[in-house]
């Protein structure tokens, strides 16, 4: 009864505690790495030794060009693994670094971070999905040493034949996203297309070198691996089947299980209208607490819509701000800066941004257990709660689930919020799988034809998801998207705008019938809603 009335007695709300765990790994000193002098100085000025997961990556051949799948929890230092290899190779003129993330907000943050950390000795540029609407993108420089991009931004460059230069290192963050439906299929296809690009680029360079060497009578050095030396580093939060995923990606598995600080998990029950007041209390209580390291407690509140972000931020008494992909870049950067400086007690954000924006919070509060209208998966839930507690800031992390009994976000939800809550708290990590339906198989095959032409089947066969190339090609011919194994003008328009075949025909039918563009858009929205 006390829980149902909003009592926040921690003895009542506490569900369990996830203990801090430390895996014993001998730390590697930065000065012991054979880095380019500029990189060595920069990294040595930032820290003396590598974190455990970084040390494990080095022990497993990171600096020797070995492809790796690095699986480790949030805030354990995975990003720096890609930086160590990519920046070093770029400085040695062994190819640029491509750093890929799923969201524009994350790309913007990494772009700023890389410019701040390395901008005085490497050129950094950015390529995001907006490029497919606005053209090349005002800030994009294909000759830069480091390209930060979204999956969609780089995929669009490949689909439209852009020259990305010689790529020495590809870092793909959140690679477990290959399991996430349509977006997962696109990431799967992007990896295949990017591998093909790197091979073709290297093959052309090798042939040019061979011709030059033949002129002077020397033997060409053709490199040692399939991509001609491009190193692939895949970063992931914990997944249920890392060995399988590493095998599919052809990478060495570097797995590190550590929780740097303990996390208390709490559950309380209340009606939806009572959640804002309880969130206000939790934020205030945490902000009034100071850690042994001298930092006040700050909170990330996860909710399921942009509108709800603003509503909750207004209801919090201490300084709080909404944070979501609908805000312009300047506003998001201001929120990030203020939170980092400790000026904000809380940020209220959508679950979609849980992946990687770096807010050093001590507390995570779940206002909703859904992303939009879809319930969170165990993997998404663990990634979000992992934002609570940073070893350099906090003594422990705190997570609160605010659960509405019998609560649903859509009539098709199936389960209620209380059922979902305990499923998430007790659930095991789902294995990563890759499945593809016929509609997406046709769309990905069209993209592979646009990039690889007659090699499209090779690109299809490399994807993790299995599909019938013959069946997909038959559909593309039927639809008039390809002529032989070349895209028609219609096919190029469809693939450069990431349209499904059905969406393409909704637009075509509307244009042919003289439907107003707003009407066509409404038809597309209705089509998406029905599916």
Secondary structure, DSSP 8 states (H G I E B T S, - for coil): -TTTTT---HHHHEEEEE--B-------BGGGS---HHHHHHHHHH-SB--HHHHHHHHTTGGGT--EEEEE-TTSSHHHHHHHHHHHHHHTTS-EEEEEESSHHHHHHHHHHHHHHHTTTS-EEEE-TTHHHHSS-TT--TT-SEEEEEHHHHHHHHHTT-----EEEEEETTGGGGGSHHHHHHHHHHHHHHHHHHHHHHHHHHHHHHHHHHHHT------SSTTTT-EEEEEES--TTHHHHHHHHT-EEEEE--BSSEEEEEEEE--GGGHHHHHHHHHHHHHT-B-TTS-B--EEEEES-HHHHHHHHHH-SSSEEEE-TTS-HHHHHHHHHHHHTT--SEEEEEGGGTTT----BSEEEES-SEETTEE--HHHHHHHHTTB--TTT-SEEEEEEEE-TT--SSTT--S-HHHHHHHHHH-----------HHHHHHHHHHHHHHHGGGHHHHHHHSSS---HHHHHHHHHHHTSEETTEE-HHHHHHHHTT--HHHHHHHHHHHHTT--HHHHHHHHHHHHHH-
